Amino acid sequence: MLVGIGLSAIASLLGGLPILRIELRGERARVQDVMGSLVIRLFLVLAGLLSVILVGEVERTPFLVWVGLSYLLLLPIDIRYVLRGSRGAAGG
C-alpha cells in the first residue's frame, strides 16, 4: 500500500515541476509545460510500476490496485494545480 501510494505521490510532485517555470516562458511554451506536466507524471508512474513489478519485492495485485487508486485520487488535484498555474501565468 505505502509503495503504491508513494509512487503516485512522487510522480505527482515531480510532474508539477514544469508548472513552476511557466511564468518565465511564452504562450506557446505554456501549453508544452502543461502537457509536459501530465505526461511526466504518467511516465514516472509507469516506470515505477515496471521497476517495482520486475524487482518482485511486493505483491503484484495489491500494489497495482493502490497505485491505480492513488493515481486517480491525485489526478484532479494535479489538474487543478496545472490549470491554476497556467491561468495565473496567462493573467500576469
C-alpha positions, -999 to +999 in steps of 0.1 A: +000+000+000+027+025+010+048+018-020+019+023-044+008+055-028+043+067-025+050+061-062+019+081-072+027+109-048+063+112-060+052+112-096+027+139-088+052+161-072+078+157-099+051+162-126+043+196-112+078+209-117+072+223-152+044+245-138+069+263-116+086+278-146+055+286-166+057+323-159+091+326-174+081+313-208+059+324-237+024+314-245+034+285-268+058+271-242+030+273-215+010+247-235+041+225-237+046+229-199+010+220-191+010+189-213+046+180-202+035+181-166+008+155-171+030+133-194+059+134-169+035+122-142+022+094-163+056+081-174+070+083-139+042+061-126+046+036-155+084+034-150+079+030-113+053+003-118+076-016-142+105-013-118+087-025-087+070-054-105+103-066-120+120-065-087+092-086-072+095-074-036+058-066-033+026-085-040+016-075-076-022-072-074-025-051-042+004-029-055-014-023-088-047-015-070-031+010-047-011+027-075-043+029-096-064+043-067-039+068-056-032+079-092-069+085-098-073+104-065-043+126-071-052+134-107-079+160-100-055+178-076-028+178-103-051+191-129-064+219-107-027+228-099-018+228-136-049+249-145-043+274-117-007+277-127-014+283-163-042+308-156-020+327-132+007+329-158-016+339-185-032+366-164+001+381-152 
